[in-house]
């Protein structure tokens, strides 16, 4: 349960699809580890998902539950951490609105992800206020809980820089109310997709956390390797080869991996042998997760209950913060505040 002697960590994930090995090697593995030293709050960023997925919201809640099943499978423990849903704590939106009063629009326009995403997702209409405000909402998500640290990938560091600048500007007008959140950078391997393009569900090149052992093996067998290596007795390239990137990320038997690398470079091991060992390693890693996932899903309504309880707890803290914030801003209507007529 929440332990305030430990510094607070807050992080969120958008429910826009199933989680895959990229999530597990990255944010999710980290989330589980952080529970030892931090008071962790992890949430479903469903409003953030809406900023780009508003045209089709049919998958939203389904992905939310499915993602949380994977969080728990990966070792995020609802007894130790607070798991909640952003939209079930509407105080995030109130804080976001008050922050908007002091944030110049150009601060948002110059956030690197803003223009990048508009270019990359050119088939979407991202001209909304909601999309422009994405990083500001993210700031509200964490400062409302006095988060000291926010585990993020390097692409999200500018969002936290913005959050800190916003906190400072808010303090200039209204006095000290917030903690400035710091990024907790995670240096994890960027996993490529099975086809060596960027891993993305739209390329159908992911291994999903919920894939069964047979599916994992099938996917690994069709993974790209060194395209120049047309026969097993030709020396191959290990660097940038997806099969070896995955071995490094998921095979704990480093002696085996080193041996494969030596033999691969020498042209004395076939792709199939390397891939079978990789599929085995991934399946060994996923087996305990599959068990925990099946356990939690065998209890109907359990995930909904975890999120409802967690959201209620998060909301208690968020409400306290908002009383402080309203006082600071000068919105004082509670009994005993200011002079009622
Ligand atoms: N922007 C994050 C992402 O896409 C998701 C997110 C929303 C988040 N609010 C947050 C992450 C607050 C950390 C803290 O990955």
Boltz pocket constraint, residues with backbone or C-beta under 6 A from the ligand:
constraints:
  - pocket:
      binder: B
      contacts: [[A, 10], [A, 11], [A, 12], [A, 13], [A, 14], [A, 45], [A, 48], [A, 137], [A, 138], [A, 139], [A, 141], [A, 142], [A, 150], [A, 151], [A, 152], [A, 156]]
      max_distance: 6.0
